[in-house]
Amino acid sequence: MSAVLQNLVNQPYKHGFVTDIESDVAPKGLNEDTIRLISTKKNEPQWLLEFRLKAYQQWLKMDEPKWPNVKYPKIDFQAISYYSAPKSKKKLASMDEVDPELLRTFEKLGVPMNERAKLAGVAVDVIFDSVSVVTTYKAKLAEVGIIFGSISEAVQEHPELVKQYLGSVVPVGDNYYAALNSAVFTDGSFCFIPKGVKCPMDLSTYFRINTEASGQFERTLIIAEEGASVSYLEGCTAPKFDTNQLHAAVVELVALDNADIKYSTVQNWYAGDENGIGGIYNFVTKRGLAKGVNSRISWTQVETGSAITWKYPSCILRGDNSVGEFYSVAVTNNHQQADTGTKMIHIGKNTRSTIVSKGISAGHSNNSYRGLVRIAPTAAGARNYSQCDSMLIGDQSAANTFPYIQVNNNSAKVEHEASTSKIGEEQLFYFAQRGIGAEAAVSMIINGFCKDVFQQLPMEFAVEATKLLGFKLEGSVG
Amino acid sequence: MIYQDSKTLLEVRGLRATVNGVEILKGIDLTVRSGEVHAIMGPNGSGKSTFAKVLAGHTAYEVTGGEVAFEGKSLFELKPEERARAGVFLAFQYPIEIPGVANSQFLRLAYNTMQAQRGRDELDPLEFDDFVREKMKLLEMNPDFLDRSVNEGFSGGEKKRNEILQMALLEPRLAVLDETDSGLDIDALRVVAGGVNQLANKDNAVLLVTHYQRLLNYIVPDYVHVMESGRIVKTGDKALALELENRGYDWVSVEPRAAAGAAA
């Protein structure tokens, strides 16, 4: 790999600072007492404590998954603090009351709050180390009956909804990390769109992990009732620490008849340094249930951060004619590892799914697409189209594709296409000969490669994603 | 055309270059003044294309000796993109494909980069669209090619037209055309050559690298140089090209042919 390419990929992490706010941190370690402490701190009802304890019991019996194409030292779950909350916990009436230090952090992160949020038409539910600090636009959304806020609040204010849907898509014992999350989750977002309501704006949450060695276990639940629709944006950054931090989130989506949920993620957590020291372990379970007829679940993700990414946003297409979509860009650089993809489970008749995955590997990184398309015997007329493209930058990186296809109905149609390409010296020379430097050239090639996915993102996010990929890959080519 | 008040654009003195440790250019001397059209001819492997790529700054070639001044400044102190911005243009023999990048986008970025360099206004996508469509008429190009990926799936002729279109957009001071005639049928050759002729003026210069005399029927050179084994062994006017056509390269050869087969 030439020097120009190398400089391009090796840009320092821009969001590596720690906000100096006193945190209320639980002692390290995990046992039933920890879980009871979390539940008590959060003033939770008995059923939720039982939900947590049941998950914990299941987790104890499970083993970490070994099948992903990633390598990391064994995680010591007793060395993690499972609860951390900024200390000033009184409710804030306006942005003026928010800790200025916190605001500066958001400033640095470029979170579109305040006027910026309004101008952008974004309602931001900010999760700062597990506790929701500020919720904007809540009142406006409430006018049309939309509930949008932290899941802790929802547990207090709408326990019946949370109880009905929590764990209905990702059961407590679904997998190792989902079980762990179910036992110890501290906060996350809750969103409920009632029957017939089209959410008037994109809903957005910015997550940020702040306290060193505090695993963040968010839990997100989004429900769209009959005929409802919502577009939800999730953006993530994390400051820089030398020890790896665990992030094990669970996201559940439920779409009833004719409902439509679009979930977009731009993930830029700390990926470790150029030698592979530090970085987030991003082990996430995301699943959407297209429960009703004609419902639609659409995942769009741009994954650029984390030392290790292990996530498979999936769709269970239970309703007849329901639609599942997965659009993904996963970028790995230096020593990052990503094993990501999707699962499309076709159960209903005439269900359709589309998978478009773009993997970009630079440096010494390893980028795997892993995807399952399963057509159940009941899924007459089901269709799937999958396209998995990989791009290699330099000659030290690796890309893999692991497609699993299980078809149990003869009337189904499943298509899979894959390609691998490489940004080469000759392409960069061609750009240079037209006056275009390597940075701009790589950015243009990458954006061209990713455009099928980027065009699925809401406008502001698409701009952010484009910029992110730009500096993410600076120095990787040449 | 040779002009009285022309300025020296390119001054090459004793240029030597290697690729993978093998010496390809073994001391080239050449002066190109504004307004002039030079043709560099020679058998395969004589170093013509290497010379073109060394001027543009291709990283696969290592300059091991000599000097190249462009408008009085050393070319070797400039990175490839800086040479391009200074006005050195290379029309590639084999333009590379760039999948996923729309030609319109690529052309606009290149154009605006040059505009910024020259302190002129950049064009937004709509303005650029009008502008580039005018230029495309010059080369009788189908407008749909703006939406296609750069060079991807282009025929040989389309690729070469795209190169000359870029020359038209970027208005280089020195245009080096590397085997631009190869792979063109006679109609395409006429169109491409017509484009080059319209772009040539008294302030710029054209360096044609070609194996065949055919192109020179359309773009008439002021000077013809014959390269062999990494050196210019003979210089003349248009008549020299015709003579080469009739008598072959062996006629000017100063060394036994066997020595000339080093590399492309």
Contacts between the chains, C-beta under 8 A, distances in Angstrom:
chain1	res1	chain2	res2	distance
A	2	B	59	6.8
A	421	B	99	6.5
A	424	B	96	7.8
A	425	B	59	6.6
A	425	B	60	7.4
A	426	B	96	4.9
A	427	B	96	5.5
A	427	B	98	5.7
A	429	B	56	7.8
A	429	B	58	5.7
A	429	B	59	7.0
A	429	B	80	6.4
A	430	B	92	7.0
A	430	B	95	7.0
A	430	B	96	5.0
A	430	B	98	7.1
A	431	B	81	7.7
A	432	B	57	7.3
A	432	B	79	7.3
A	432	B	80	3.8
A	432	B	81	4.3
A	432	B	84	6.6
A	433	B	56	5.4
A	433	B	80	6.1
A	433	B	81	7.8
A	433	B	84	5.3
A	433	B	89	7.4
A	433	B	90	5.2
A	433	B	92	7.6
A	434	B	84	5.9
A	434	B	106	7.8
A	434	B	109	8.0
A	434	B	110	3.8
A	434	B	113	7.3
A	434	B	166	6.4
A	434	B	170	6.9
A	435	B	81	5.5
A	435	B	84	4.1
A	435	B	85	4.5
A	435	B	110	6.0
A	435	B	113	4.2
A	435	B	114	5.5
A	435	B	117	6.8
A	435	B	170	7.3
A	436	B	81	6.3
A	436	B	109	5.9
A	436	B	110	6.0
A	436	B	113	5.8
A	437	B	81	5.0
A	440	B	109	6.8
A	440	B	113	7.9
A	444	B	101	5.5
A	444	B	105	6.9
A	444	B	106	7.0
A	444	B	109	6.6
A	445	B	98	6.4
A	445	B	100	6.8
A	445	B	101	6.0
A	448	B	98	7.4
A	448	B	99	7.2
A	448	B	100	3.0
A	448	B	101	4.0
A	448	B	102	7.2
A	448	B	105	7.7
A	448	B	149	7.2
A	449	B	99	7.6
A	449	B	100	4.7
A	451	B	100	6.7
